[in-house]
Amino acid sequence: LENLLQWAMLQMKQGQQTNMEKIALSDIVNETVNFYSEVAKNKEIEIQTFLTPDLFVNVDKNQIRFIFRNLVNNA
């Protein structure tokens, strides 16, 4: 997680353009879980989420996707 945070800060310092928008965090989490669902199934791993659909964050959608996919993939 620390490496991901450092990477994100480095990207911002290097001038990578961010496109901040308000999104439901559950949408990104569910998208990530769906992305890895077949891999998890093959490894007999169950991924559970406990997010309410009314939790919104202001983020760059592509960056948060990258972070969540990295976290799930490394878990």
C-alpha positions in Angstrom: 0.0 0.0 0.0 2.8 2.4 0.8 4.4 1.7 -2.6 1.1 2.5 -4.3 0.7 5.8 -2.4 4.3 6.8 -3.3 3.6 5.9 -7.0 0.4 8.0 -7.0 2.2 11.0 -5.5 5.1 10.6 -8.0 2.6 10.5 -10.9 1.0 13.7 -9.7 4.3 15.5 -9.2 5.4 14.5 -12.7 2.4 16.3 -14.1 0.3 13.4 -15.1 -3.1 15.0 -15.6 -5.8 13.8 -13.3 -9.5 13.9 -14.1 -11.2 14.3 -10.7 -14.8 13.3 -10.5 -17.4 12.3 -7.9 -18.1 8.6 -8.1 -19.7 5.9 -6.0 -16.8 4.0 -4.5 -18.9 0.8 -4.6 -19.0 1.0 -8.4 -15.2 0.8 -8.7 -15.0 -1.9 -6.0 -17.7 -4.0 -7.7 -16.0 -3.5 -11.1 -12.7 -4.7 -9.6 -14.3 -7.7 -7.9 -16.1 -8.6 -11.2 -12.7 -8.3 -13.1 -11.1 -10.8 -10.8 -14.1 -13.1 -10.1 -13.0 -15.9 -12.5 -9.5 -15.9 -11.1 -10.8 -16.0 -7.6 -13.2 -18.8 -8.4 -10.4 -20.9 -9.9 -8.4 -20.4 -6.7 -11.4 -21.1 -4.6 -11.3 -17.6 -3.1 -14.4 -15.7 -2.1 -14.3 -11.9 -2.3 -16.8 -10.1 -0.2 -17.5 -6.4 -0.2 -19.3 -4.3 2.4 -19.8 -0.9 0.9 -22.9 1.1 0.8 -23.9 2.6 -2.5 -24.1 6.1 -1.0 -20.4 6.4 -0.4 -19.0 8.9 -2.9 -15.4 10.1 -3.4 -13.7 12.7 -5.6 -11.0 10.8 -7.4 -9.4 10.2 -10.8 -11.4 7.1 -12.0 -8.5 5.5 -13.8 -6.1 5.9 -10.9 -8.5 4.5 -8.3 -9.2 1.5 -10.7 -5.4 0.9 -10.9 -5.1 1.1 -7.1 -7.9 -1.3 -6.4 -6.9 -3.8 -9.0 -3.4 -3.8 -7.7 -4.6 -4.3 -4.1 -6.9 -7.2 -5.1 -4.4 -8.8 -7.4 -1.7 -8.7 -4.7 -4.0 -10.0 -2.0 
